[in-house]
């Protein structure tokens, strides 16, 4: 990932220390699986070569959504070879031979070689094939169950972070494949549903670090992403789907469980029940393109369980025929929520449906991007970074990375975008703004939704000191960055004052 230069007056040493403290206080890493397995199958191989064993074990009826298997045996590479397979009470689940000794079955997918689906309680069988045996080796199969409401569960496609380095990562949190209404052209030029691997290839050519493939209401694409993430080891894939409902659309990220979207249908979940499930599974909810499709209008929604909102969407830009200013209705909704005391992180997405241009102003993958500051590049880290609010949006960016940083200083306390400060009437909030990649930028300072100053700058980057008078009440402050032509290019997230009062 290309490094972005930082200017020295941003107090890099203080920033580094602050982020170390913040990240130590939040569980940003991949949550470790419990060391103690739920079931262990052990034995001694007395069978001759060519034998098969079925080893039974019980899956309890307590909402298991994932089972992981780890196999160890002696004599490997010394004359003993074991093959592995699996069946549940309904039948065959898969066979991996000797090529995998660690595999997982999930409701929404499985390690390649195996079939996912609902975890059926009852007697399962671990299949053990013995193509080669010395006749005296031992084996041990550790089985871990994961419950739907298990604390710190991680429904990621990769077990480990792609990059173990703190910094700004950029991605696109909303796009579609042929598992819903995403299209591309076939080899013969016909318009067809987009294969998932073509979507990922396109995202990588846009220089993205992470994406969420968010097909409508389905989780069928998860099984394919399980297979593709190891190949795309330079592109983090976040579990996602777009919950498409009559009162508006929302992206659900970070959880792989099916969430019934049929609001009002007998037996289906209410939207608030969906939000509760997402919270239990440490997922994240984003209000999508609130200014189109009739706007965001749920009859009842616990806004405290919603994490973010699309303030700029490629879908909206396309519908406004490329007019950026007319496409910023998401910012209007965001401002309204913030002024009501509803804290939402502003993000930007392409909502790309096509890998080809259908219309002149059609959206494309990476057209609108979200930058997130995180400790590492992993699903858990990106989601926590969005929750924390230290993010900004880039509109129609190119190959070069841009940067927008804002630090607030009040009574000796320093915070970055998404941070909280407490101040009294008449006190002054000092802001430092660092912009890179926008030459001769125009900086707009926004307080409680109102633009209070607009300043033209010179050079490739800038650092502005602004004193913002405080009212002693709840306030929020953020910045927009426009290019020298006046077009909005970067949207910053707020610093919050007196929100805990």
N, C-alpha and C positions, 0 to 999 in steps of 0.2 A: 504494500500500500504506500502510495506516495506521501512523503512527509510534508506537512504544511508548516511554514516558518512562523514563529511567534515573536512578537516584539517584546523587548526586555521589560518595558514598563508595566507589563501585565502581571509582574510579580510571580514569575514561574515557580519559584521555590515555595511560596505560600500556596499557590494553586495545587502543586504536587502534594504538599502536606495535607491540605484540606481534602483532596480526593482520596488519599489513603485512608483518612479517618472515616469519610463518608462510605467508602466501599467496604470497610471493615464492619461497619454497622448495618450493612444490608447484604443479604445472601445473594450475591450476584453470580456466583460460580455454578457449574453443573453440580446438582445435588447428588452426593454419593449414594449409591445403592446400599441398603443395609448389608453389612457383612455377614450376618447370620441368615442362612437360607431358610425358607419355610419347609422345604422337603429336601432330603438327601437320599439318593439311591446309591448303594454301595454293593460291591460284590467282587468275587474272584473268578477270573476266566478259566474255567476248566474245559470249555467247549473246544472242539476241533475247528479248524478252518472251514468256513462255509456255513456255520451255524447262525441262527437268528434267535434273539431273545426279545420277549415283551415284558417290560418292567412296569407294573401298575403303580399308580399314585392317585390320590384324591384331590380334586379341585373343589374347594368349599363353595357353598351357595351364599356368598357374601359380597357380591358386586365386584368381582375380580375383572379388571379390564386389560391386564397385561401379564404375561408369564415369560420369564427369562430363564434360559437353560445354559449352564456352564458345565463342560465335561472335561475331566482329567483322567488319564490312565497311564500306567507304567508300561514300559516296553515300546513306546512310540519311537520309531526310527531304529528299533533294535529287533525287529522281527514280528511285532504286533501292530495290526491296523484295525481300527474300529470304524464302522459306519453308523450314522444316526438318522432316525426318523421319528415320527410322532403320529398318534391318532387320538381323537377325543371320542366321547360317547356317540357322536354322529358319524364318525368314520375317519378317513385318511386326512391328515393335516400337512404332510410333506415329508420329503426325504432329501437330506443334504450329503449323504455319504460321509466321507472323511474330510470334506473341504471346509467344514465349519464346526468349531467346538464351542461356540458362543452364539446363540440365536434367540430371537424373541417373537412371540405370538401376541398380536394386539387385536382389539376390536376393529381397528381401522387400517390394518395392514400387518405385515410380518417381514422378518428377514427373508430376502430372496431364497427360494427353495421351499418356503412354507406359505400356507394360506392363512390370511387373517380372518376375522369374523368374531361374532359374539363368543365370549369365553363361556362354554357350557359347563355347568357344575356336574360332578360325578366322577367316574373312573376313567382316567386317561392312561395311555400306554406310551412309554418311551421305548422306541424300537432300537435295538442294538444289533448291528450286523457284525459278524466276525470273519472278514475275508482272510485274515492272517492272524495266527495265534501261537504263542510259545507255550500256552497251557497253564500258566501260573501267574499272569499279570492281574493287577487290581484296577478297578474303575470307580469313579465317584462322580455323580451327576448332581449338581446343586441347582435347586429350583426355587426361584423367587417369584412370589405373587405381588402384584401391585393393585391396590384398591382404588376405586374412583375418587374417593375423598382422602387419599393418603397424603400426608403433609409433604410438601417439597417435591412432589412428583414432577418429572421433566419429560414432556411429550415431544422430544426433539427428534430429528432425523439423524443427527450425529451425536455420538457420545461425548466427544471432546471439542473444545473451542478450536476454530480454524486458525485463529491468531491469538497468542497469549501476549498481547501488548495493548496498553491503554492508548486511546486516541479517538479521533473523529472517524466514524464509519458512515458511508452513505448507501441508501437503499431505496427500494420501491416496495411499498406495503400493500399494493392492490393491483392485481392483474388476473387474467383468465386464460385458461387453456381449453382444449376440446372436451374436457370433462364438464364444461358448461357451454358458454357461447363464444369462446375464443376461436378465431379462424386464421388460416394461412393459405398459401397456394401449394398444391401438390407438385410433383416433378413434371407433370404434364400441364400445369397451369390452371388446374381446377381449384375452386375455393373449397377447402375442407376444414374439419375441426383441427385445431393446432395440437400436434403431439407435444407432450410435456417437455421432452428433451429439447425441442426447438425453442420453446419459451425460455428455458434456462440458458441456452446458447445465446439467444438474443440479449438477455439481461446481462450476460457476461461481457458482450461486445460494447455495452453501454458503460462499462467501468464500474458497475455496482458491486458493493461488498456483501449485501444481503438483499433478499427478496422474500415476500410472502405471496404464494400462489393461492388465490382466494376464489375458487370456483363457487358458483351459487348453490348454497344449501347442501352440498354434497361433501363427502370425505373420500370419494373413490380415488382421487389423485394421490392420497397419502401413501398407498402401497407402492406406487411408482417412484415417489420421492424417496422412500426408504432405499430403493435400489440406486437412484441417481446421485444422492448426496455424496457417497464416497468418491464417485467419479468427479463431481464438481467440487473439489476440495479447496477451491479458491472463491466459492460463492456460498454463503450461508443461506440455507433454505429454512424459513420459519413456517411452522404448521399454521395454516390459515384456511378460512372459508368465509364467504360473504353470506350472512344471514339476511335473506331477502324477504321482507315482510310488507304488508299493505301500507303500514304507517311510516316506512322508511327502511333504509338498509344500514347494516352494521357489520364491520369485519370482526371476527373472533380469531385471535391469534394465540398460539402457544399451547393449545389443547387439541387433542385429537378425538375426543369423545363426540358422538353425534348429539347435536342439540336440536330438538324438534322445533321447527320454525313455524308450524301451522297454528299461529295465534288464534284462539277461539275454537279450534277443533276439539271435539270431545277426547279427553285423555292427553292432549298435547300440553306442552309446557306454556305457561305464561311468559312474557318477555322478562319479567322480574325473576322468575324461576331460572330462566336461561342465564341471566346475569349472576345469580347466586352460584350456579354450577360452574361458570367460568371462573369466578373468584375462588371457589374451592380447589380448582385445578391450576391455580396460579396463572391463568390466562389473562388476556387483555382485550378490551372492547373499544372499538373506534366507531364513532358516528360517521357514516360515509356521505359524501356529496350532499349536504343537507339542503342546498338551494335548488335541487332539481327533483324530478319525480314527485312533486307535490310537497317537498320539504320534509322536515323531521317532525312528526306529529303523533307520537304514541299516546294512547289514552292514559297509560300509567307507566312510568319508568323511574326506577331508583337511580337518579343521576350520580349518586355517590359511588355506584358500581361501574360507571362508565369512565374510561381512562383518557380518551383522546377524541379529537374531531378532525376530519379532513378540512383544513382551511383553504386549500387549493387542490383541485382535482382536474386531471387531464380530461375527464369526461365532461366537466363543466366548461372547460376551455373549448373543447370541440363543439359543444352545443352553442357557445357564444361566438362561433366562427373565428376563434383565435383572439378575440378581444379580451385581454387580460383583466382590465378594469371591470368589465361587465361580468367576469367569471369569478369574482371574489366574494360571492354570497356566503361562502363558508366562513370567511372572516367576520361577516356581519352576525352570523349565528354564534360564532365563538365569542365575539364581543358581548353579545347579549347574555350568554351564559356566565361569562366572567363577571359582569356587572351584577348578576344575581347571586354571586358568591359560589358559583359552580365551577370547580377547578378542573379544566380539561387541557391536556397538552395539545398544541396545534401541530398537525403533521400534514405532509403533502404526498400525493400519490398520482400515478398515471391513470389507474383504472383501465389499463390497456386491454382491449378485446381482440385486437388483430395484430398479426405480424406483417401485415400488408396495409397499404393505405387504401381505404375504401372511399373516404371523402377528403377534400382538400385539407381540412383542419382536424383530421382524425388523430386521436391520442396514440402515443407509442410508449413502449416500456422505457422507463427512465426519464420521461418528459418532465415530470415533477418528482422531486426527490426529497427524502427526509434524511438529514444528517443527525447522528446520535453520538454523544460522547459516552464511551463505555470503557470498562477496565479491560475487556477482551472481546473478541468476536465470537459470541455464542448466542443461542436463542435466549437463554435466561438473561444474559447481560443486555442484549438489545431491548428486550421487553422492559427490564428494570430501568434502562436509560430513558425510555419513552415515559414511563411512569414518573421519573424524577423531573422531567421537563427540561433537561439541558439538551435541547434539540433545536434545529432550525430547518426551514423549508427553502429549497432552491427551485425556482420556476424556470423551466426550459433551459437547463444547464447543458454544458458541453463536456468535452473530455477533461478539461482542467477542473481541479477541485477548488471550491470556494470555501470561505470560512467566515463565520459570524460568531463572535464571542462577546458576551456582555457580563461585566462584573459590577455588582452593587456594593457600596461601602457606606455603612451607617453605624456610627458610634464604635468604630473599630472592628465591626463584624463584616466579613466579606462573603458574599454568595454569588453564584452564577445563575444563569437562566434556570427557572424552576425553584430557586431557593427562597427562603422566608426571612424577613427582617421585621423588627418591631421598632416603631418610632412614634414620637409625640408631636403634637401640633407645633409648627414652626421649625422643626428640625429639617435638615437638608440631607437628601440622598444623593451621593456622588456616584456617577456611572462612568465606566470605562468601556468603550466599544472598540473592538478589533475586527476589521474587515479585510479580507484578502480575496483577490480574484475579480474585483469590480473596480475598474479604473474610474477615477473622478466620480466617486459614488455620491449619492444624495442620501443623507441620513434623516429619517423621520423619527422623532421621539413621540411616543404615544403613551398617554397617561389616562387610565380608565376609559379607553376607547377614543379619546380625543387627541388629534395631532397637535402638540403644543409647540413644536419647533421643526423646522426643515432647514438643513444646512448642506451646502455644496462643499465638497472637499477636493483636494488635489492629490495625485499620486496613486500608487497601487494599493496602499492601505492607509488606515487612519486610526487615530486614537482621540476620542472626544471625551472631554470632562464636562458633565452637565450637572448642575445642582437642581434637584427637584424638590420643591417645598412639600412638606407632608401636612396632612390634615388631622392626623391622629385617628382617622377612621380607616376602614379597609380600603386599600388601593392596589393597583397593579400597574407595572411599567414595562414597556417593551419597545423594540425598534423595528422599523422596516428599512430596507436598503433598496434604493432605486439606482439604475445606471444613469449615465450622463444624459441620455435621451428622456429620462423620466419614467421608464418602464420598471415596474416592481420586479425585482429579481430574487431578493432574500426576505424571508419573514421570520422574525425572532420570537421566541417564547418569553413570557413575563418573568419578572421578579415580583414577589408578592410581599406586601407590607400589611402587617396587622391582620393577617388571615386567621391567626390562632386565637384572636381575642374573642 
